[in-house]
Amino acid sequence: MSAPAGWYPDPADPAARRWWDGTQWTAQTAPAPRFGEYAPTPGAPTTPAAPATPAAPVGPPTSSPQAAPAMGGSAAYPAAPAYAGPGATPPVVDVPTSTVWVWLAVAASVLPILSVFLIDWNGYIAAVVAMSREASSGMSGVPAELMSWEARTLGISLVGWVFYAAFVVFSWLDWRELKRRGVVAPFGWAWSFFVLLGLGSAVYMIGRAVVLRRRTVAGGWAPLWTWIAATVVGFIASISLIVWVIGEIVQAVSFTVQGS
């Protein structure tokens, strides 16, 4: 049996009362009784006296407090938000987590690895051979070819740092977009600064995926696995290139020594 209409403790706010119209909670609220004011003891609500006219509708709400309705007698107030006090677990939301910014961050973190293919390795091999030839002939100093190659390589390395800075910016934009979509406390974008330490991009990508797994339905694994695959492929390609360069240098230097 439903509790009679009246003021009861608000199930969504312990510091307030809410009007129960006999079948459901309404939007009308009032402050809870202060210390010393009348407040009934917990228990079943007291049945009010029968109205003079049985068909008369329930009158307007009064400020007289009553006991709360039985827990199983009615549904909770539908608009009441869940309590989120200190240390409470953030709610799980059903929102898309693959933003355009996280994909740009993945690209920005992988491209510096592939920048080794922009270096003029043939020019480097020629400079090493020239330095070896000068050393065998008793000459000292750094060949002009090697100095020119170092200048070009420095410019390419600066481009890599630009990509690292872009990774930080894209991480911040990704964090902001996740908050706009309703994700509570996504992984901190400031962790992306670890990218300046080399493989520090892994800190943001892994942390982002773990936090989204806990706080969203979709999770955030696709960008992480893409980043891992691209990074592994980039390292394999870079190592293969370095092995080829070393082999070419050894072969070219051996020919120079034999020729002299």
Secondary structure in CASP SS format (residue, H / E / C, confidence):
PFRMAT SS
TARGET T0000
AUTHOR 0000-0000-0000
METHOD secondary structure of the structure
MODEL  1
M C 1.00
S C 1.00
A C 1.00
P C 1.00
A C 1.00
G E 1.00
W E 1.00
Y E 1.00
P E 1.00
D C 1.00
P C 1.00
A C 1.00
D C 1.00
P C 1.00
A C 1.00
A E 1.00
R E 1.00
R E 1.00
W E 1.00
W E 1.00
D C 1.00
G C 1.00
T C 1.00
Q C 1.00
W E 1.00
T E 1.00
A E 1.00
Q E 1.00
T E 1.00
A E 1.00
P E 1.00
A C 1.00
P C 1.00
R C 1.00
F C 1.00
G C 1.00
E C 1.00
Y C 1.00
A C 1.00
P C 1.00
T C 1.00
P C 1.00
G C 1.00
A C 1.00
P C 1.00
T C 1.00
T C 1.00
P C 1.00
A C 1.00
A C 1.00
P C 1.00
A C 1.00
T C 1.00
P C 1.00
A C 1.00
A C 1.00
P C 1.00
V C 1.00
G C 1.00
P C 1.00
P C 1.00
T C 1.00
S C 1.00
S C 1.00
P E 1.00
Q C 1.00
A C 1.00
A C 1.00
P C 1.00
A C 1.00
M H 1.00
G H 1.00
G H 1.00
S C 1.00
A C 1.00
A C 1.00
Y C 1.00
P C 1.00
A C 1.00
A C 1.00
P C 1.00
A C 1.00
Y C 1.00
A C 1.00
G C 1.00
P C 1.00
G C 1.00
A C 1.00
T C 1.00
P C 1.00
P C 1.00
V C 1.00
V E 1.00
D C 1.00
V C 1.00
P C 1.00
T C 1.00
S C 1.00
T C 1.00
V H 1.00
W H 1.00
V H 1.00
W H 1.00
L H 1.00
A H 1.00
V H 1.00
A H 1.00
A H 1.00
S H 1.00
V H 1.00
L H 1.00
P H 1.00
I H 1.00
L H 1.00
S H 1.00
V H 1.00
F H 1.00
L H 1.00
I C 1.00
D C 1.00
W H 1.00
N H 1.00
G H 1.00
Y H 1.00
I H 1.00
A H 1.00
A H 1.00
V H 1.00
V H 1.00
A H 1.00
M H 1.00
S H 1.00
R H 1.00
E H 1.00
A H 1.00
S H 1.00
S C 1.00
G C 1.00
M C 1.00
S C 1.00
G C 1.00
V C 1.00
P C 1.00
A H 1.00
E H 1.00
L H 1.00
M H 1.00
S H 1.00
W H 1.00
E H 1.00
A H 1.00
R H 1.00
T H 1.00
L H 1.00
G H 1.00
I H 1.00
S H 1.00
L H 1.00
V H 1.00
G H 1.00
W H 1.00
V H 1.00
F H 1.00
Y H 1.00
A H 1.00
A H 1.00
F H 1.00
V H 1.00
V H 1.00
F H 1.00
S H 1.00
W H 1.00
L H 1.00
D H 1.00
W H 1.00
R H 1.00
E H 1.00
L H 1.00
K H 1.00
R H 1.00
R C 1.00
G C 1.00
V C 1.00
V C 1.00
A C 1.00
P C 1.00
F C 1.00
G C 1.00
W H 1.00
A H 1.00
W H 1.00
S H 1.00
F H 1.00
F H 1.00
V H 1.00
L H 1.00
L H 1.00
G C 1.00
L C 1.00
G C 1.00
S H 1.00
A H 1.00
V H 1.00
Y H 1.00
M H 1.00
I H 1.00
G H 1.00
R H 1.00
A H 1.00
V H 1.00
V H 1.00
L H 1.00
R H 1.00
R H 1.00
R H 1.00
T E 1.00
V C 1.00
A C 1.00
G C 1.00
G C 1.00
W H 1.00
A H 1.00
P H 1.00
L H 1.00
W H 1.00
T H 1.00
W H 1.00
I H 1.00
A H 1.00
A H 1.00
T H 1.00
V H 1.00
V H 1.00
G H 1.00
F H 1.00
I H 1.00
A H 1.00
S H 1.00
I H 1.00
S H 1.00
L H 1.00
I H 1.00
V H 1.00
W H 1.00
V H 1.00
I H 1.00
G H 1.00
E H 1.00
I H 1.00
V H 1.00
Q H 1.00
A H 1.00
V H 1.00
S H 1.00
F H 1.00
T H 1.00
V H 1.00
Q H 1.00
G H 1.00
S C 1.00
END
